[in-house]
Amino acid sequence: MDLLLDAHTFIWFINGDGSLPDKVIAKIKNIENQCFLSIASIWEIAIKMKLNKLHLKSDFNNITDFCIENEIEILPIDFEHIQQLNNLDFHHRYPFDRLIVAQSIVEKLTVLTKDESFHLYKVKCFW
């Protein structure tokens, strides 16, 4: 299964947060699943850290190393993602989440998220 981690999923995973269910951790760690993290999520994390609204147990600069160690591929933003974003209904106005929805549609990825608003779109979600 190809998985796209929502920002909070990645944050809880990197921080070892107990809020992340074991079934989600198992999906991320299963080597049969290809995991992705949107560059938009990294951008969101950087903004929240700068505003002191988020703390990572690891230094921000170690995100890339953490992704490599855990076989999580960073998904860039392509023009096709923005085209899909432009076609989305406004069920959700949060720009980072809307981009993740668009990327998951284009790339045919299942989103690992607790956010119920993702279900308003035609995307596969797990959690």
N, CA, C and O atoms as a MOPAC input file, in Angstrom:
PM7 MOZYME 1SCF
protein

 N      0.84300 1    -1.17200 1     0.00000 1
 C      0.00000 1     0.00000 1     0.00000 1
 C      0.89400 1     1.24200 1     0.00000 1
 O      1.88500 1     1.29500 1     0.72800 1
 N      0.54800 1     2.23100 1    -0.80700 1
 C      1.28900 1     3.49200 1    -0.84600 1
 C      0.58700 1     4.49100 1     0.06600 1
 O     -0.60700 1     4.75100 1    -0.08700 1
 N      1.33500 1     5.04700 1     1.01200 1
 C      0.76000 1     5.87700 1     2.07300 1
 C      1.34500 1     7.28000 1     2.07700 1
 O      2.54400 1     7.47000 1     1.87200 1
 N      0.47700 1     8.26300 1     2.31400 1
 C      0.89800 1     9.65200 1     2.47200 1
 C      0.59000 1    10.05800 1     3.90200 1
 O     -0.57100 1    10.08700 1     4.31200 1
 N      1.62800 1    10.37100 1     4.65600 1
 C      1.45000 1    10.73900 1     6.05500 1
 C      0.99800 1    12.19100 1     6.15800 1
 O      1.64300 1    13.08900 1     5.61600 1
 N     -0.11300 1    12.41500 1     6.85700 1
 C     -0.52400 1    13.77400 1     7.17000 1
 C      0.51500 1    14.34000 1     8.14300 1
 O      1.23600 1    13.58500 1     8.79500 1
 N      0.58700 1    15.65700 1     8.23400 1
 C      1.61500 1    16.29700 1     9.07600 1
 C      1.54600 1    15.81900 1    10.51900 1
 O      2.57600 1    15.49700 1    11.11100 1
 N      0.34400 1    15.76900 1    11.09600 1
 C      0.25300 1    15.34800 1    12.50100 1
 C      0.67800 1    13.89400 1    12.67600 1
 O      1.24800 1    13.53300 1    13.70700 1
 N      0.40900 1    13.07200 1    11.69100 1
 C      0.83700 1    11.67300 1    11.75600 1
 C      2.36100 1    11.59300 1    11.80400 1
 O      2.92800 1    10.86500 1    12.61900 1
 N      3.01200 1    12.34300 1    10.93000 1
 C      4.47400 1    12.35500 1    10.90600 1
 C      5.03200 1    12.92600 1    12.20400 1
 O      5.98100 1    12.37800 1    12.76600 1
 N      4.45400 1    14.01800 1    12.68100 1
 C      4.92700 1    14.65300 1    13.92400 1
 C      4.82300 1    13.66600 1    15.08600 1
 O      5.77000 1    13.51300 1    15.85700 1
 N      3.69000 1    13.00700 1    15.21100 1
 C      3.52500 1    12.04000 1    16.29700 1
 C      4.48700 1    10.86600 1    16.13200 1
 O      4.98500 1    10.32700 1    17.12000 1
 N      4.74800 1    10.47200 1    14.89100 1
 C      5.67700 1     9.36300 1    14.63700 1
 C      7.10000 1     9.76200 1    15.01200 1
 O      7.78800 1     9.01200 1    15.70400 1
 N      7.54500 1    10.92200 1    14.57000 1
 C      8.91800 1    11.35700 1    14.84500 1
 C      9.11900 1    11.63700 1    16.33600 1
 O     10.21800 1    11.45300 1    16.86000 1
 N      8.05500 1    12.08400 1    17.02100 1
 C      8.15200 1    12.38100 1    18.45200 1
 C      7.89400 1    11.16200 1    19.33800 1
 O      8.05100 1    11.24000 1    20.55600 1
 N      7.50000 1    10.03600 1    18.73500 1
 C      7.17200 1     8.85600 1    19.53200 1
 C      5.96200 1     9.09300 1    20.41300 1
 O      5.87600 1     8.54900 1    21.51400 1
 N      5.02700 1     9.90200 1    19.93900 1
 C      3.84000 1    10.29900 1    20.69200 1
 C      2.87600 1     9.12200 1    20.82400 1
 O      2.57100 1     8.44400 1    19.84300 1
 N      2.40700 1     8.89100 1    22.03300 1
 C      1.46200 1     7.81300 1    22.30100 1
 C      0.09800 1     8.02700 1    21.66800 1
 O     -0.73200 1     7.11700 1    21.67700 1
 N     -0.15300 1     9.20800 1    21.12000 1
 C     -1.42400 1     9.47700 1    20.44800 1
 C     -1.54000 1     8.74500 1    19.12300 1
 O     -2.63700 1     8.58800 1    18.58700 1
 N     -0.41100 1     8.30000 1    18.59500 1
 C     -0.41100 1     7.58800 1    17.32400 1
 C     -0.74300 1     6.11700 1    17.57600 1
 O      0.00400 1     5.41500 1    18.25800 1
 N     -1.87000 1     5.65500 1    17.02200 1
 C     -2.26500 1     4.26300 1    17.27400 1
 C     -1.24800 1     3.24400 1    16.75200 1
 O     -0.55200 1     3.48900 1    15.76600 1
 N     -1.17900 1     2.11100 1    17.42600 1
 C     -0.25700 1     1.03900 1    17.02900 1
 C     -0.50900 1     0.59000 1    15.60100 1
 O      0.43800 1     0.26600 1    14.88300 1
 N     -1.78200 1     0.56300 1    15.16700 1
 C     -2.10100 1     0.11100 1    13.80900 1
 C     -1.51300 1     1.05900 1    12.76200 1
 O     -1.16400 1     0.62200 1    11.66500 1
 N     -1.39900 1     2.34200 1    13.08600 1
 C     -0.80200 1     3.32000 1    12.16400 1
 C      0.71200 1     3.15600 1    12.15100 1
 O      1.33200 1     3.17900 1    11.08800 1
 N      1.30000 1     2.99100 1    13.31500 1
 C      2.74600 1     2.76200 1    13.41000 1
 C      3.12200 1     1.50900 1    12.61200 1
 O      4.13300 1     1.48800 1    11.91100 1
 N      2.30200 1     0.48200 1    12.72800 1
 C      2.57000 1    -0.77200 1    11.99800 1
 C      2.52500 1    -0.54100 1    10.49300 1
 O      3.33700 1    -1.10600 1     9.76100 1
 N      1.59300 1     0.27700 1    10.02200 1
 C      1.50700 1     0.58300 1     8.58400 1
 C      2.77200 1     1.30700 1     8.11800 1
 O      3.32000 1     0.99500 1     7.06100 1
 N      3.22700 1     2.27000 1     8.91200 1
 C      4.41600 1     3.04600 1     8.54600 1
 C      5.65400 1     2.15700 1     8.53200 1
 O      6.49100 1     2.27500 1     7.63700 1
 N      5.77500 1     1.27800 1     9.50500 1
 C      6.96800 1     0.43600 1     9.63500 1
 C      6.95800 1    -0.79100 1     8.73400 1
 O      7.99100 1    -1.43800 1     8.56100 1
 N      5.80500 1    -1.12100 1     8.15700 1
 C      5.69900 1    -2.28500 1     7.28500 1
 C      6.45600 1    -2.01200 1     5.99300 1
 O      6.08400 1    -1.11800 1     5.23200 1
 N      7.51400 1    -2.77500 1     5.74000 1
 C      8.36200 1    -2.51900 1     4.57200 1
 C      7.64200 1    -2.78600 1     3.24800 1
 O      8.13600 1    -2.40300 1     2.18800 1
 N      6.48700 1    -3.43500 1     3.30300 1
 C      5.70600 1    -3.65300 1     2.09400 1
 C      4.94200 1    -2.39500 1     1.67500 1
 O      4.45800 1    -2.30500 1     0.54700 1
 N      4.83700 1    -1.43500 1     2.58000 1
 C      4.16600 1    -0.17100 1     2.29000 1
 C      5.20100 1     0.88900 1     1.93500 1
 O      6.22300 1     1.01500 1     2.60900 1
 N      4.93800 1     1.64100 1     0.88700 1
 C      5.79400 1     2.78700 1     0.53100 1
 C      5.18100 1     4.01600 1     1.18300 1
 O      4.02400 1     4.34500 1     0.92300 1
 N      5.94800 1     4.69500 1     2.02500 1
 C      5.45000 1     5.86500 1     2.74200 1
 C      6.01900 1     7.14200 1     2.15000 1
 O      7.18000 1     7.20100 1     1.74600 1
 N      5.17400 1     8.16100 1     2.10900 1
 C      5.54300 1     9.47300 1     1.59000 1
 C      5.17800 1    10.54700 1     2.60500 1
 O      4.22800 1    10.40200 1     3.37400 1
 N      5.94900 1    11.62000 1     2.58900 1
 C      5.67100 1    12.82500 1     3.36400 1
 C      5.73600 1    13.98800 1     2.39400 1
 O      6.74800 1    14.19000 1     1.72200 1
 N      4.65700 1    14.75000 1     2.32000 1
 C      4.62300 1    15.88400 1     1.40800 1
 C      5.59600 1    16.97100 1     1.87000 1
 O      5.73700 1    17.23100 1     3.06500 1
 N      6.25300 1    17.59000 1     0.91100 1
 C      7.09800 1    18.74500 1     1.23600 1
 C      6.23700 1    19.84000 1     1.86100 1
 O      6.74200 1    20.66600 1     2.62000 1
 N      4.93800 1    19.85300 1     1.54600 1
 C      4.01200 1    20.81300 1     2.15900 1
 C      3.92100 1    20.58500 1     3.66800 1
 O      3.79500 1    21.54300 1     4.43100 1
 N      3.98200 1    19.33200 1     4.10100 1
 C      3.94900 1    19.03500 1     5.53700 1
 C      5.22200 1    19.51800 1     6.22300 1
 O      5.18400 1    20.00300 1     7.35400 1
 N      6.34200 1    19.38100 1     5.53100 1
 C      7.59700 1    19.87900 1     6.09800 1
 C      7.53800 1    21.40400 1     6.21000 1
 O      8.01000 1    21.97800 1     7.19100 1
 N      6.96300 1    22.04700 1     5.21000 1
 C      6.78000 1    23.50000 1     5.24100 1
 C      5.87800 1    23.88300 1     6.41700 1
 O      6.17400 1    24.83100 1     7.14500 1
 N      4.78500 1    23.15300 1     6.59900 1
 C      3.86900 1    23.41200 1     7.71300 1
 C      4.58200 1    23.25500 1     9.05700 1
 O      4.40500 1    24.07700 1     9.95600 1
 N      5.37800 1    22.21000 1     9.19100 1
 C      6.12800 1    21.97200 1    10.41900 1
 C      7.08500 1    23.13000 1    10.68100 1
 O      7.18400 1    23.60700 1    11.81100 1
 N      7.79300 1    23.58600 1     9.64500 1
 C      8.73600 1    24.70000 1     9.80300 1
 C      8.02400 1    25.96200 1    10.29200 1
 O      8.52400 1    26.65700 1    11.17700 1
 N      6.87200 1    26.25200 1     9.72300 1
 C      6.10600 1    27.43700 1    10.12900 1
 C      5.67200 1    27.31700 1    11.58000 1
 O      5.84800 1    28.25100 1    12.36300 1
 N      5.10500 1    26.17000 1    11.94400 1
 C      4.61600 1    25.98100 1    13.31600 1
 C      5.74800 1    26.02200 1    14.33100 1
 O      5.56300 1    26.51500 1    15.44400 1
 N      6.91900 1    25.50900 1    13.96000 1
 C      8.06200 1    25.56900 1    14.86900 1
 C      8.52200 1    27.01500 1    15.05100 1
 O      8.83700 1    27.43800 1    16.16300 1
 N      8.55800 1    27.75800 1    13.96600 1
 C      8.99200 1    29.16100 1    14.03700 1
 C      8.05100 1    29.98100 1    14.90500 1
 O      8.48200 1    30.90800 1    15.59100 1
 N      6.75400 1    29.63800 1    14.87600 1
 C      5.75000 1    30.34400 1    15.67700 1
 C      5.65500 1    29.79200 1    17.10400 1
 O      4.80700 1    30.22200 1    17.88500 1
 N      6.52600 1    28.84100 1    17.43600 1
 C      6.52800 1    28.16500 1    18.74600 1
 C      5.20100 1    27.46700 1    19.05000 1
 O      4.77000 1    27.40700 1    20.20200 1
 N      4.55800 1    26.94100 1    18.00100 1
 C      3.31900 1    26.18700 1    18.16400 1
 C      3.56200 1    24.68400 1    18.06200 1
 O      2.63200 1    23.88400 1    18.16300 1
 N      4.82200 1    24.31700 1    17.86100 1
 C      5.16800 1    22.91500 1    17.69200 1
 C      6.57900 1    22.68100 1    18.19500 1
 O      7.47400 1    23.50500 1    18.00600 1
 N      6.75600 1    21.53100 1    18.84400 1
 C      8.08400 1    21.12200 1    19.30400 1
 C      8.34800 1    19.70700 1    18.79000 1
 O      7.53000 1    18.80400 1    18.96900 1
 N      9.47400 1    19.53500 1    18.16500 1
 C      9.92200 1    18.20100 1    17.76500 1
 C     11.00700 1    17.74900 1    18.72300 1
 O     11.83100 1    18.54800 1    19.16700 1
 N     10.99900 1    16.45900 1    19.03900 1
 C     12.05700 1    15.92200 1    19.90200 1
 C     13.40200 1    15.95200 1    19.19900 1
 O     14.45500 1    15.99000 1    19.83500 1
 N     13.34500 1    15.93400 1    17.87900 1
 C     14.54900 1    15.99200 1    17.06500 1
 C     14.67300 1    17.39400 1    16.47600 1
 O     13.68200 1    18.11600 1    16.36200 1
 N     15.86500 1    17.76700 1    16.11100 1
 C     16.08500 1    19.04900 1    15.45100 1
 C     15.41000 1    19.04300 1    14.08200 1
 O     15.40400 1    18.01600 1    13.40300 1
 N     14.84300 1    20.17100 1    13.67200 1
 C     14.17500 1    20.27500 1    12.37400 1
 C     15.09300 1    19.80800 1    11.24900 1
 O     14.63900 1    19.15400 1    10.31000 1
 N     16.36300 1    20.13400 1    11.33400 1
 C     17.31600 1    19.77700 1    10.28200 1
 C     17.54300 1    18.27200 1    10.15500 1
 O     18.16500 1    17.81700 1     9.19500 1
 N     17.04600 1    17.50200 1    11.11500 1
 C     17.20200 1    16.04500 1    11.06700 1
 C     16.00700 1    15.34300 1    10.41400 1
 O     15.98400 1    14.11500 1    10.33000 1
 N     15.01600 1    16.11200 1     9.95400 1
 C     13.83900 1    15.49200 1     9.34400 1
 C     14.23300 1    14.62800 1     8.15400 1
 O     13.73700 1    13.51000 1     8.01200 1
 N     15.10700 1    15.12400 1     7.31000 1
 C     15.51400 1    14.35800 1     6.13200 1
 C     16.17600 1    13.04400 1     6.54500 1
 O     15.86800 1    11.99000 1     5.98800 1
 N     17.07100 1    13.10300 1     7.50800 1
 C     17.73500 1    11.88200 1     7.98600 1
 C     16.71900 1    10.90100 1     8.56500 1
 O     16.80200 1     9.69700 1     8.32100 1
 N     15.75500 1    11.42300 1     9.33700 1
 C     14.71800 1    10.58400 1     9.92300 1
 C     13.91600 1     9.89700 1     8.82200 1
 O     13.60700 1     8.70900 1     8.91600 1
 N     13.58500 1    10.65000 1     7.78700 1
 C     12.83000 1    10.08000 1     6.66100 1
 C     13.63600 1     8.96800 1     5.97500 1
 O     13.09600 1     7.91000 1     5.65200 1
 N     14.91500 1     9.21600 1     5.76000 1
 C     15.76800 1     8.20300 1     5.11600 1
 C     15.84100 1     6.94400 1     5.98400 1
 O     15.69400 1     5.83000 1     5.48100 1
 N     16.06600 1     7.12500 1     7.27900 1
 C     16.17700 1     5.98900 1     8.20100 1
 C     14.88700 1     5.17400 1     8.25700 1
 O     14.93100 1     3.96200 1     8.46700 1
 N     13.75100 1     5.81900 1     8.07200 1
 C     12.45400 1     5.15300 1     8.17200 1
 C     11.81100 1     4.89600 1     6.81100 1
 O     10.62900 1     4.56400 1     6.71800 1
 N     12.61500 1     5.05800 1     5.75800 1
 C     12.17300 1     4.80600 1     4.38600 1
 C     10.89400 1     5.56500 1     4.03200 1
 O      9.97000 1     5.01600 1     3.43200 1
 N     10.86900 1     6.83600 1     4.41800 1
 C      9.76600 1     7.73000 1     4.07800 1
 C     10.27800 1     8.67500 1     3.00300 1
 O     11.22100 1     9.43300 1     3.22900 1
 N      9.65900 1     8.62500 1     1.84500 1
 C     10.09100 1     9.45200 1     0.72400 1
 C      9.40500 1    10.81300 1     0.77100 1
 O      8.20000 1    10.90100 1     1.00900 1
 N     10.16900 1    11.86200 1     0.54400 1
 C      9.60000 1    13.21300 1     0.51700 1
 C      8.97700 1    13.44600 1    -0.85200 1
 O      9.63300 1    13.31100 1    -1.88500 1
 N      7.69200 1    13.79900 1    -0.83600 1
 C      6.92700 1    13.99900 1    -2.06300 1
 C      6.93700 1    15.48200 1    -2.43300 1
 O      6.40600 1    16.30700 1    -1.68900 1
 N      7.53500 1    15.82500 1    -3.57400 1
 C      7.55500 1    17.22600 1    -4.00000 1
 C      6.17500 1    17.66100 1    -4.48700 1
 O      5.29000 1    16.83100 1    -4.69600 1
 N      6.00400 1    18.94600 1    -4.66300 1
 C      4.76900 1    19.49400 1    -5.21200 1
 C      4.97600 1    19.69200 1    -6.70500 1
 O      5.89200 1    20.39700 1    -7.12900 1
 N      4.11900 1    19.06500 1    -7.49300 1
 C      4.18000 1    19.17100 1    -8.95100 1
 C      3.01300 1    20.01200 1    -9.45600 1
 O      2.03700 1    20.23500 1    -8.74100 1
 N      3.12900 1    20.47300 1   -10.69700 1
 C      2.06200 1    21.26100 1   -11.30700 1
 C      0.74400 1    20.48300 1   -11.33100 1
 O     -0.32300 1    21.06100 1   -11.12100 1
 N      0.81700 1    19.18700 1   -11.58600 1
 C     -0.39100 1    18.35600 1   -11.61400 1
 C     -1.11000 1    18.35700 1   -10.25400 1
 O     -2.33800 1    18.29300 1   -10.19600 1
 N     -0.33300 1    18.43000 1    -9.16300 1
 C     -0.92600 1    18.51400 1    -7.82300 1
 C     -1.70900 1    19.82000 1    -7.67500 1
 O     -2.80200 1    19.83500 1    -7.11000 1
 N     -1.14400 1    20.90700 1    -8.18400 1
 C     -1.80400 1    22.21100 1    -8.09300 1
 C     -3.04900 1    22.23900 1    -8.98100 1
 O     -4.05800 1    22.83800 1    -8.61000 1
 N     -2.98800 1    21.60100 1   -10.14100 1
 C     -4.18000 1    21.51200 1   -10.99100 1
 C     -5.29900 1    20.78700 1   -10.25300 1
 O     -6.45000 1    21.22300 1   -10.28300 1
 N     -4.96600 1    19.68600 1    -9.59300 1
 C     -5.96800 1    18.94300 1    -8.82300 1
 C     -6.47600 1    19.77900 1    -7.66100 1
 O     -7.67300 1    19.77700 1    -7.37200 1
 N     -5.58800 1    20.48500 1    -6.99900 1
 C     -5.96700 1    21.36900 1    -5.89600 1
 C     -6.98300 1    22.40200 1    -6.36600 1
 O     -7.94700 1    22.70400 1    -5.66100 1
 N     -6.76500 1    22.92800 1    -7.53600 1
 C     -7.64800 1    23.94000 1    -8.11100 1
 C     -9.04300 1    23.38800 1    -8.39700 1
 O    -10.00600 1    24.15200 1    -8.47400 1
 N     -9.16100 1    22.07400 1    -8.55400 1
 C    -10.45000 1    21.43700 1    -8.83400 1
 C    -11.18700 1    20.96400 1    -7.58800 1
 O    -12.32600 1    20.50500 1    -7.68100 1
 N    -10.55500 1    21.06800 1    -6.42600 1
 C    -11.18500 1    20.57400 1    -5.19500 1
 C    -12.28900 1    21.50100 1    -4.71100 1
 O    -12.19000 1    22.72300 1    -4.81900 1
 N    -13.34300 1    20.89500 1    -4.17500 1
 C    -14.37000 1    21.67800 1    -3.48400 1
 C    -13.77500 1    22.21600 1    -2.18600 1
 O    -12.77400 1    21.69500 1    -1.69300 1
 N    -14.38600 1    23.24600 1    -1.64100 1
 C    -13.87100 1    23.84800 1    -0.40800 1
 C    -14.51700 1    23.23100 1     0.83100 1
 O    -15.10800 1    23.93100 1     1.65300 1
 N    -14.39300 1    21.89800 1     0.95100 1
 C    -14.84800 1    21.23900 1     2.17400 1
 C    -13.92100 1    21.61000 1     3.32900 1
 O    -14.31600 1    21.62200 1     4.49500 1
 N    -12.70800 1    21.90400 1     2.97600 1
 C    -11.65700 1    22.15200 1     3.96000 1
 C    -10.86700 1    23.35200 1     3.45700 1
 O    -10.41200 1    23.34700 1     2.31300 1
 N    -10.69500 1    24.36300 1     4.27100 1
 C    -10.01600 1    25.57600 1     3.82300 1
 C     -8.54000 1    25.63600 1     4.22300 1
 O     -7.83600 1    26.57600 1     3.85400 1
 N     -8.07200 1    24.64000 1     4.97300 1
 C     -6.68800 1    24.63600 1     5.42300 1
 C     -5.78100 1    24.27800 1     4.24500 1
 O     -5.85500 1    23.15800 1     3.73900 1
 N     -4.92900 1    25.20100 1     3.79900 1
 C     -4.18900 1    24.99100 1     2.54000 1
 C     -3.26700 1    23.78000 1     2.52800 1
 O     -3.14900 1    23.11900 1     1.49700 1
 N     -2.61100 1    23.47100 1     3.63700 1
 C     -1.70300 1    22.32200 1     3.65000 1
 C     -2.48300 1    21.01700 1     3.48300 1
 O     -2.07100 1    20.12900 1     2.73600 1
 N     -3.60000 1    20.91100 1     4.17700 1
 C     -4.40900 1    19.69800 1     4.06100 1
 C     -5.00500 1    19.56500 1     2.66100 1
 O     -5.07600 1    18.46000 1     2.12300 1
 N     -5.42900 1    20.66800 1     2.07400 1
 C     -5.98100 1    20.61200 1     0.72300 1
 C     -4.92500 1    20.12700 1    -0.26700 1
 O     -5.23200 1    19.37800 1    -1.19400 1
 N     -3.68700 1    20.55600 1    -0.06700 1
 C     -2.61400 1    20.09600 1    -0.95100 1
 C     -2.34400 1    18.60900 1    -0.75500 1
 O     -2.09100 1    17.89600 1    -1.72500 1
 N     -2.39200 1    18.13900 1     0.47400 1
 C     -2.21500 1    16.71100 1     0.73400 1
 C     -3.33500 1    15.90700 1     0.07200 1
 O     -3.09000 1    14.83800 1    -0.48700 1
 N     -4.55600 1    16.42100 1     0.13800 1
 C     -5.67500 1    15.75900 1    -0.54000 1
 C     -5.38700 1    15.67800 1    -2.03800 1
 O     -5.52300 1    14.61400 1    -2.64200 1
 N     -4.99300 1    16.78900 1    -2.62800 1
 C     -4.70900 1    16.82600 1    -4.06500 1
 C     -3.59200 1    15.84800 1    -4.42400 1
 O     -3.70300 1    15.10700 1    -5.40000 1
 N     -2.52200 1    15.84700 1    -3.63900 1
 C     -1.41800 1    14.92600 1    -3.91800 1
 C     -1.86300 1    13.47700 1    -3.80100 1
 O     -1.46400 1    12.63600 1    -4.60600 1
 N     -2.68300 1    13.18300 1    -2.80800 1
 C     -3.12600 1    11.79400 1    -2.63300 1
 C     -3.99000 1    11.33900 1    -3.80200 1
 O     -3.94300 1    10.17300 1    -4.19400 1
 N     -4.78000 1    12.25600 1    -4.36200 1
 C     -5.61100 1    11.90300 1    -5.52000 1
 C     -4.72800 1    11.64400 1    -6.73700 1
 O     -4.86100 1    10.61700 1    -7.40200 1
 N     -3.83400 1    12.57400 1    -7.02100 1
 C     -2.97400 1    12.45500 1    -8.20800 1
 C     -2.08100 1    11.22300 1    -8.11900 1
 O     -1.93900 1    10.48600 1    -9.09500 1
 N     -1.48700 1    11.00100 1    -6.97200 1
 C     -0.52100 1     9.91300 1    -6.80500 1
 C     -1.16100 1     8.58400 1    -6.39000 1
 O     -0.48200 1     7.56500 1    -6.26700 1
 N     -2.49100 1     8.61800 1    -6.17600 1
 C     -3.23400 1     7.42400 1    -5.75200 1
 C     -2.67800 1     6.84300 1    -4.44900 1
 O     -2.35700 1     5.65800 1    -4.35600 1
 N     -2.57500 1     7.72300 1    -3.45000 1
 C     -2.03200 1     7.35800 1    -2.15100 1
 C     -3.14000 1     7.31600 1    -1.09900 1
 O     -4.11400 1     8.06400 1    -1.18500 1
 N     -2.98700 1     6.45300 1    -0.12500 1
 C     -3.87800 1     6.41400 1     1.02800 1
 C     -3.29900 1     7.34500 1     2.08500 1
 O     -2.12100 1     7.25000 1     2.42700 1
 N     -4.13200 1     8.24200 1     2.60000 1
 C     -3.66800 1     9.21600 1     3.58600 1
 C     -3.79100 1     8.63100 1     4.99000 1
 O     -4.84900 1     8.13700 1     5.38100 1
 N     -2.69900 1     8.69500 1     5.73600 1
 C     -2.72400 1     8.30800 1     7.14700 1
 C     -3.03800 1     9.55900 1     7.94800 1
 O     -2.17200 1    10.41000 1     8.15000 1
 N     -4.29000 1     9.66900 1     8.40800 1
 C     -4.71600 1    10.87100 1     9.10700 1
 C     -5.83300 1    10.57500 1    10.09300 1
 O     -6.62100 1     9.64500 1     9.91900 1
 N     -5.87200 1    11.38300 1    11.11800 1
 C     -6.96400 1    11.34400 1    12.08800 1
 C     -8.02600 1    12.37600 1    11.70200 1
 O     -9.13900 1    12.34600 1    12.22700 1
 N     -7.69500 1    13.26500 1    10.80900 1
 C     -8.55700 1    14.38400 1    10.41200 1
 C     -9.77200 1    13.88400 1     9.63500 1
 O     -9.64500 1    13.37900 1     8.51900 1
 N    -10.94000 1    14.02900 1    10.23500 1
 C    -12.18400 1    13.55700 1     9.62500 1
 C    -12.54000 1    14.30400 1     8.34600 1
 O    -13.25200 1    13.76200 1     7.50100 1
 N    -12.06500 1    15.53000 1     8.18600 1
 C    -12.43600 1    16.33000 1     7.01300 1
 C    -11.88400 1    15.74200 1     5.70500 1
 O    -12.38900 1    16.05400 1     4.62600 1
 N    -10.87000 1    14.90900 1     5.79400 1
 C    -10.33000 1    14.26900 1     4.58800 1
 C    -11.37000 1    13.35300 1     3.93800 1
 O    -11.35000 1    13.13400 1     2.72700 1
 N    -12.27600 1    12.82300 1     4.76000 1
 C    -13.30100 1    11.91800 1     4.25200 1
 C    -14.34200 1    12.64300 1     3.39100 1
 O    -15.14000 1    11.99500 1     2.71400 1
 N    -14.34000 1    13.96000 1     3.41200 1
 C    -15.26100 1    14.73700 1     2.58100 1
 C    -14.82400 1    14.74200 1     1.11800 1
 O    -15.59400 1    15.11300 1     0.23200 1
 N    -13.58800 1    14.32900 1     0.87900 1
 C    -13.04100 1    14.26000 1    -0.46700 1
 C    -13.00300 1    12.80100 1    -0.91800 1
 O    -13.17400 1    11.88300 1    -0.11600 1
 N    -12.78100 1    12.61200 1    -2.18700 1
 C    -12.69600 1    11.25200 1    -2.73400 1
 C    -11.26600 1    10.74100 1    -2.60800 1
 O    -10.57800 1    10.51100 1    -3.60200 1
 N    -10.83900 1    10.57000 1    -1.36700 1
 C     -9.49200 1    10.04400 1    -1.09800 1
 C     -9.61400 1     8.84600 1    -0.17500 1
 O    -10.54800 1     8.73900 1     0.62100 1
 N     -8.65000 1     7.95200 1    -0.30100 1
 C     -8.57800 1     6.81600 1     0.60400 1
 C     -7.87600 1     7.28500 1     1.86900 1
 O     -6.83500 1     7.93900 1     1.80700 1
 N     -8.44900 1     6.94700 1     3.00700 1
 C     -7.84100 1     7.29000 1     4.29300 1
 C     -7.74400 1     6.03900 1     5.15900 1
 O     -8.54100 1     5.10800 1     5.03600 1
 N     -6.76200 1     6.04700 1     6.02000 1
 C     -6.62000 1     4.98700 1     7.00100 1
 C     -6.44500 1     5.63000 1     8.35500 1
 O     -5.60400 1     6.51000 1     8.54400 1
 N     -7.26500 1     5.17100 1     9.30700 1
 C     -7.16000 1     5.54300 1    10.71300 1
 C     -8.49200 1     5.75400 1    11.23800 1
 O     -8.64700 1     6.07800 1    12.41600 1

